[in-house]
């Protein structure tokens, strides 16, 4: 996919030297960079070996907070087991 956000991420990515695929077969980062969509607001971003772009959760939460969007994860209600 070549969306504007993909283009912005690709513009800041650099290859990660010496990265080795995990034995588990899980996706892993091959490139990393710092995305600055708003001056002074930096988010770590990565490109996985699968081609997927990923933005660091903390950076994304800070950006959404800046936009006035609540990014607090929903908590599942506690369930109790009947006695």
N, CA, C and O atoms as a GROMACS GRO file, in nm:
protein
  332
    1UNK      N    1   0.086  -0.118   0.000
    1UNK     CA    2   0.000   0.000   0.000
    1UNK      C    3   0.090   0.123   0.000
    1UNK      O    4   0.193   0.126   0.067
    2UNK      N    5   0.050   0.223  -0.075
    2UNK     CA    6   0.131   0.344  -0.084
    2UNK      C    7   0.048   0.466  -0.046
    2UNK      O    8   0.028   0.557  -0.126
    3UNK      N    9   0.001   0.466   0.078
    3UNK     CA   10  -0.080   0.575   0.130
    3UNK      C   11   0.010   0.691   0.170
    3UNK      O   12   0.132   0.673   0.180
    4UNK      N   13  -0.046   0.810   0.192
    4UNK     CA   14   0.037   0.922   0.237
    4UNK      C   15   0.116   0.892   0.366
    4UNK      O   16   0.230   0.935   0.379
    5UNK      N   17   0.056   0.818   0.459
    5UNK     CA   18   0.129   0.786   0.582
    5UNK      C   19   0.243   0.690   0.553
    5UNK      O   20   0.350   0.701   0.612
    6UNK      N   21   0.221   0.594   0.462
    6UNK     CA   22   0.329   0.505   0.421
    6UNK      C   23   0.443   0.584   0.358
    6UNK      O   24   0.560   0.557   0.385
    7UNK      N   25   0.409   0.681   0.274
    7UNK     CA   26   0.511   0.764   0.210
    7UNK      C   27   0.589   0.844   0.314
    7UNK      O   28   0.711   0.856   0.304
    8UNK      N   29   0.519   0.898   0.414
    8UNK     CA   30   0.585   0.975   0.520
    8UNK      C   31   0.678   0.886   0.600
    8UNK      O   32   0.790   0.926   0.633
    9UNK      N   33   0.634   0.766   0.633
    9UNK     CA   34   0.716   0.673   0.709
    9UNK      C   35   0.838   0.631   0.627
    9UNK      O   36   0.950   0.632   0.677
   10UNK      N   37   0.816   0.593   0.501
   10UNK     CA   38   0.927   0.550   0.416
   10UNK      C   39   1.034   0.657   0.401
   10UNK      O   40   1.152   0.626   0.385
   11UNK      N   41   0.993   0.784   0.406
   11UNK     CA   42   1.088   0.895   0.389
   11UNK      C   43   1.186   0.905   0.505
   11UNK      O   44   1.293   0.963   0.489
   12UNK      N   45   1.154   0.850   0.622
   12UNK     CA   46   1.241   0.863   0.740
   12UNK      C   47   1.307   0.732   0.780
   12UNK      O   48   1.386   0.730   0.874
   13UNK      N   49   1.277   0.623   0.712
   13UNK     CA   50   1.328   0.493   0.753
   13UNK      C   51   1.472   0.469   0.707
   13UNK      O   52   1.513   0.510   0.598
   14UNK      N   53   1.546   0.401   0.793
   14UNK     CA   54   1.682   0.356   0.764
   14UNK      C   55   1.687   0.207   0.795
   14UNK      O   56   1.621   0.161   0.888
   15UNK      N   57   1.765   0.131   0.718
   15UNK     CA   58   1.777  -0.012   0.749
   15UNK      C   59   1.836  -0.035   0.888
   15UNK      O   60   1.923   0.041   0.933
   16UNK      N   61   1.791  -0.137   0.955
   16UNK     CA   62   1.848  -0.178   1.083
   16UNK      C   63   1.961  -0.276   1.052
   16UNK      O   64   1.937  -0.382   0.994
   17UNK      N   65   2.081  -0.240   1.091
   17UNK     CA   66   2.198  -0.324   1.062
   17UNK      C   67   2.200  -0.449   1.149
   17UNK      O   68   2.169  -0.442   1.268
   18UNK      N   69   2.236  -0.560   1.091
   18UNK     CA   70   2.257  -0.683   1.166
   18UNK      C   71   2.133  -0.751   1.219
   18UNK      O   72   2.143  -0.839   1.305
   19UNK      N   73   2.016  -0.711   1.170
   19UNK     CA   74   1.892  -0.773   1.220
   19UNK      C   75   1.883  -0.916   1.168
   19UNK      O   76   1.910  -0.944   1.051
   20UNK      N   77   1.845  -1.007   1.257
   20UNK     CA   78   1.830  -1.147   1.220
   20UNK      C   79   1.687  -1.190   1.247
   20UNK      O   80   1.630  -1.154   1.350
   21UNK      N   81   1.630  -1.266   1.156
   21UNK     CA   82   1.492  -1.314   1.179
   21UNK      C   83   1.485  -1.400   1.305
   21UNK      O   84   1.573  -1.482   1.329
   22UNK      N   85   1.381  -1.380   1.385
   22UNK     CA   86   1.366  -1.463   1.506
   22UNK      C   87   1.332  -1.607   1.468
   22UNK      O   88   1.267  -1.632   1.366
   23UNK      N   89   1.376  -1.700   1.549
   23UNK     CA   90   1.348  -1.841   1.523
   23UNK      C   91   1.200  -1.871   1.531
   23UNK      O   92   1.153  -1.970   1.474
   24UNK      N   93   1.124  -1.786   1.600
   24UNK     CA   94   0.981  -1.809   1.617
   24UNK      C   95   0.902  -1.787   1.488
   24UNK      O   96   0.788  -1.832   1.477
   25UNK      N   97   0.963  -1.718   1.392
   25UNK     CA   98   0.892  -1.688   1.269
   25UNK      C   99   0.804  -1.564   1.278
   25UNK      O  100   0.736  -1.530   1.182
   26UNK      N  101   0.807  -1.497   1.393
   26UNK     CA  102   0.727  -1.375   1.412
   26UNK      C  103   0.782  -1.263   1.324
   26UNK      O  104   0.901  -1.262   1.292
   27UNK      N  105   0.696  -1.169   1.284
   27UNK     CA  106   0.744  -1.053   1.208
   27UNK      C  107   0.846  -0.974   1.290
   27UNK      O  108   0.841  -0.973   1.413
   28UNK      N  109   0.938  -0.909   1.221
   28UNK     CA  110   1.042  -0.832   1.288
   28UNK      C  111   1.072  -0.707   1.207
   28UNK      O  112   1.047  -0.700   1.087
   29UNK      N  113   1.127  -0.607   1.276
   29UNK     CA  114   1.158  -0.479   1.211
   29UNK      C  115   1.285  -0.491   1.130
   29UNK      O  116   1.386  -0.542   1.178
   30UNK      N  117   1.279  -0.442   1.006
   30UNK     CA  118   1.397  -0.437   0.920
   30UNK      C  119   1.446  -0.293   0.901
   30UNK      O  120   1.560  -0.270   0.863
   31UNK      N  121   1.357  -0.196   0.928
   31UNK     CA  122   1.389  -0.054   0.913
   31UNK      C  123   1.329   0.023   1.031
   31UNK      O  124   1.228  -0.017   1.087
   32UNK      N  125   1.393   0.133   1.068
   32UNK     CA  126   1.340   0.217   1.174
   32UNK      C  127   1.365   0.363   1.141
   32UNK      O  128   1.453   0.397   1.061
   33UNK      N  129   1.285   0.450   1.204
   33UNK     CA  130   1.300   0.593   1.182
   33UNK      C  131   1.218   0.670   1.284
   33UNK      O  132   1.151   0.612   1.369
   34UNK      N  133   1.224   0.802   1.273
   34UNK     CA  134   1.147   0.890   1.361
   34UNK      C  135   1.060   0.978   1.273
   34UNK      O  136   1.110   1.054   1.190
   35UNK      N  137   0.930   0.968   1.293
   35UNK     CA  138   0.832   1.042   1.215
   35UNK      C  139   0.790   1.165   1.296
   35UNK      O  140   0.759   1.154   1.414
   36UNK      N  141   0.787   1.279   1.230
   36UNK     CA  142   0.746   1.404   1.296
   36UNK      C  143   0.635   1.467   1.213
   36UNK      O  144   0.661   1.547   1.123
   37UNK      N  145   0.509   1.430   1.244
   37UNK     CA  146   0.395   1.483   1.170
   37UNK      C  147   0.363   1.626   1.211
   37UNK      O  148   0.316   1.707   1.131
   38UNK      N  149   0.388   1.656   1.338
   38UNK     CA  150   0.367   1.789   1.394
   38UNK      C  151   0.502   1.831   1.452
   38UNK      O  152   0.565   1.752   1.522
   39UNK      N  153   0.548   1.954   1.425
   39UNK     CA  154   0.678   1.995   1.478
   39UNK      C  155   0.690   1.968   1.629
   39UNK      O  156   0.606   2.010   1.708
   40UNK      N  157   0.797   1.899   1.666
   40UNK     CA  158   0.823   1.869   1.806
   40UNK      C  159   0.760   1.741   1.856
   40UNK      O  160   0.792   1.695   1.966
   41UNK      N  161   0.669   1.682   1.778
   41UNK     CA  162   0.603   1.558   1.819
   41UNK      C  163   0.662   1.443   1.736
   41UNK      O  164   0.631   1.426   1.618
   42UNK      N  165   0.747   1.367   1.800
   42UNK     CA  166   0.820   1.261   1.730
   42UNK      C  167   0.767   1.124   1.770
   42UNK      O  168   0.737   1.098   1.886
   43UNK      N  169   0.757   1.038   1.669
   43UNK     CA  170   0.710   0.901   1.691
   43UNK      C  171   0.808   0.805   1.625
   43UNK      O  172   0.842   0.820   1.508
   44UNK      N  173   0.852   0.706   1.701
   44UNK     CA  174   0.934   0.601   1.640
   44UNK      C  175   0.846   0.519   1.548
   44UNK      O  176   0.732   0.487   1.581
   45UNK      N  177   0.900   0.485   1.432
   45UNK     CA  178   0.824   0.404   1.337
   45UNK      C  179   0.916   0.297   1.279
   45UNK      O  180   1.038   0.310   1.280
   46UNK      N  181   0.854   0.193   1.230
   46UNK     CA  182   0.928   0.077   1.183
   46UNK      C  183   0.861   0.020   1.059
   46UNK      O  184   0.742   0.041   1.036
   47UNK      N  185   0.939  -0.051   0.977
   47UNK     CA  186   0.885  -0.130   0.867
   47UNK      C  187   0.923  -0.274   0.899
   47UNK      O  188   1.040  -0.306   0.920
   48UNK      N  189   0.823  -0.361   0.902
   48UNK     CA  190   0.845  -0.502   0.932
   48UNK      C  191   0.887  -0.579   0.808
   48UNK      O  192   0.871  -0.530   0.696
   49UNK      N  193   0.940  -0.698   0.828
   49UNK     CA  194   0.979  -0.782   0.715
   49UNK      C  195   0.858  -0.820   0.630
   49UNK      O  196   0.875  -0.863   0.515
   50UNK      N  197   0.740  -0.806   0.683
   50UNK     CA  198   0.616  -0.836   0.609
   50UNK      C  199   0.574  -0.720   0.519
   50UNK      O  200   0.482  -0.732   0.438
   51UNK      N  201   0.643  -0.604   0.535
   51UNK     CA  202   0.607  -0.485   0.460
   51UNK      C  203   0.516  -0.391   0.537
   51UNK      O  204   0.490  -0.279   0.494
   52UNK      N  205   0.466  -0.437   0.651
   52UNK     CA  206   0.374  -0.356   0.732
   52UNK      C  207   0.449  -0.242   0.800
   52UNK      O  208   0.559  -0.262   0.853
   53UNK      N  209   0.389  -0.123   0.800
   53UNK     CA  210   0.443  -0.009   0.873
   53UNK      C  211   0.384  -0.009   1.014
   53UNK      O  212   0.265  -0.036   1.032
   54UNK      N  213   0.468   0.021   1.113
   54UNK     CA  214   0.425   0.020   1.252
   54UNK      C  215   0.473   0.148   1.318
   54UNK      O  216   0.587   0.190   1.300
   55UNK      N  217   0.383   0.210   1.396
   55UNK     CA  218   0.419   0.329   1.474
   55UNK      C  219   0.418   0.291   1.621
   55UNK      O  220   0.328   0.222   1.668
   56UNK      N  221   0.521   0.336   1.693
   56UNK     CA  222   0.535   0.309   1.835
   56UNK      C  223   0.409   0.353   1.910
   56UNK      O  224   0.356   0.462   1.887
   57UNK      N  225   0.361   0.268   2.000
   57UNK     CA  226   0.237   0.294   2.072
   57UNK      C  227   0.242   0.423   2.154
   57UNK      O  228   0.147   0.502   2.151
   58UNK      N  229   0.351   0.446   2.227
   58UNK     CA  230   0.359   0.567   2.310
   58UNK      C  231   0.355   0.693   2.226
   58UNK      O  232   0.287   0.790   2.260
   59UNK      N  233   0.428   0.692   2.115
   59UNK     CA  234   0.427   0.808   2.026
   59UNK      C  235   0.292   0.832   1.963
   59UNK      O  236   0.248   0.947   1.951
   60UNK      N  237   0.225   0.725   1.924
   60UNK     CA  238   0.092   0.738   1.864
   60UNK      C  239  -0.008   0.790   1.966
   60UNK      O  240  -0.092   0.874   1.933
   61UNK      N  241  -0.001   0.740   2.090
   61UNK     CA  242  -0.092   0.789   2.195
   61UNK      C  243  -0.071   0.939   2.219
   61UNK      O  244  -0.168   1.013   2.232
   62UNK      N  245   0.055   0.982   2.224
   62UNK     CA  246   0.084   1.124   2.245
   62UNK      C  247   0.029   1.207   2.131
   62UNK      O  248  -0.024   1.316   2.153
   63UNK      N  249   0.040   1.158   2.008
   63UNK     CA  250  -0.011   1.230   1.891
   63UNK      C  251  -0.163   1.238   1.896
   63UNK      O  252  -0.221   1.344   1.871
   64UNK      N  253  -0.228   1.127   1.928
   64UNK     CA  254  -0.375   1.128   1.937
   64UNK      C  255  -0.422   1.219   2.049
   64UNK      O  256  -0.523   1.288   2.035
   65UNK      N  257  -0.350   1.219   2.161
   65UNK     CA  258  -0.382   1.309   2.272
   65UNK      C  259  -0.370   1.454   2.227
   65UNK      O  260  -0.455   1.537   2.261
   66UNK      N  261  -0.266   1.485   2.151
   66UNK     CA  262  -0.247   1.619   2.095
   66UNK      C  263  -0.367   1.660   2.009
   66UNK      O  264  -0.409   1.776   2.009
   67UNK      N  265  -0.422   1.563   1.936
   67UNK     CA  266  -0.539   1.589   1.850
   67UNK      C  267  -0.670   1.592   1.927
   67UNK      O  268  -0.775   1.623   1.871
   68UNK      N  269  -0.664   1.559   2.058
   68UNK     CA  270  -0.785   1.557   2.139
   68UNK      C  271  -0.863   1.428   2.129
   68UNK      O  272  -0.982   1.424   2.160
   69UNK      N  273  -0.796   1.322   2.085
   69UNK     CA  274  -0.861   1.192   2.071
   69UNK      C  275  -0.818   1.103   2.187
   69UNK      O  276  -0.698   1.085   2.211
   70UNK      N  277  -0.913   1.048   2.260
   70UNK     CA  278  -0.883   0.962   2.373
   70UNK      C  279  -0.834   0.827   2.322
   70UNK      O  280  -0.908   0.753   2.258
   71UNK      N  281  -0.709   0.796   2.352
   71UNK     CA  282  -0.651   0.670   2.307
   71UNK      C  283  -0.630   0.574   2.422
   71UNK      O  284  -0.551   0.480   2.412
   72UNK      N  285  -0.702   0.597   2.532
   72UNK     CA  286  -0.691   0.506   2.646
   72UNK      C  287  -0.753   0.372   2.606
   72UNK      O  288  -0.867   0.367   2.560
   73UNK      N  289  -0.678   0.265   2.624
   73UNK     CA  290  -0.736   0.135   2.587
   73UNK      C  291  -0.857   0.102   2.673
   73UNK      O  292  -0.859   0.129   2.793
   74UNK      N  293  -0.955   0.043   2.610
   74UNK     CA  294  -1.075   0.001   2.683
   74UNK      C  295  -1.038  -0.116   2.773
   74UNK      O  296  -0.968  -0.208   2.732
   75UNK      N  297  -1.086  -0.110   2.895
   75UNK     CA  298  -1.059  -0.220   2.988
   75UNK      C  299  -1.179  -0.313   2.989
   75UNK      O  300  -1.294  -0.271   2.993
   76UNK      N  301  -1.148  -0.440   2.985
   76UNK     CA  302  -1.254  -0.539   2.992
   76UNK      C  303  -1.305  -0.545   3.136
   76UNK      O  304  -1.225  -0.542   3.230
   77UNK      N  305  -1.436  -0.554   3.154
   77UNK     CA  306  -1.488  -0.566   3.291
   77UNK      C  307  -1.444  -0.696   3.352
   77UNK      O  308  -1.433  -0.799   3.285
   78UNK      N  309  -1.417  -0.690   3.482
   78UNK     CA  310  -1.378  -0.812   3.553
   78UNK      C  311  -1.498  -0.904   3.562
   78UNK      O  312  -1.610  -0.862   3.591
   79UNK      N  313  -1.471  -1.028   3.538
   79UNK     CA  314  -1.578  -1.127   3.551
   79UNK      C  315  -1.550  -1.210   3.675
   79UNK      O  316  -1.436  -1.238   3.709
   80UNK      N  317  -1.653  -1.249   3.738
   80UNK     CA  318  -1.638  -1.333   3.856
   80UNK      C  319  -1.696  -1.471   3.828
   80UNK      O  320  -1.794  -1.486   3.756
   81UNK      N  321  -1.633  -1.566   3.885
   81UNK     CA  322  -1.680  -1.703   3.869
   81UNK      C  323  -1.778  -1.734   3.981
   81UNK      O  324  -1.747  -1.712   4.098
   82UNK      N  325  -1.895  -1.785   3.946
   82UNK     CA  326  -1.992  -1.818   4.053
   82UNK      C  327  -1.933  -1.920   4.149
   82UNK      O  328  -1.862  -2.011   4.108
   83UNK      N  329  -1.963  -1.904   4.278
   83UNK     CA  330  -1.909  -1.995   4.381
   83UNK      C  331  -1.984  -2.122   4.388
   83UNK      O  332  -1.951  -2.209   4.469
   0.00000   0.00000   0.00000
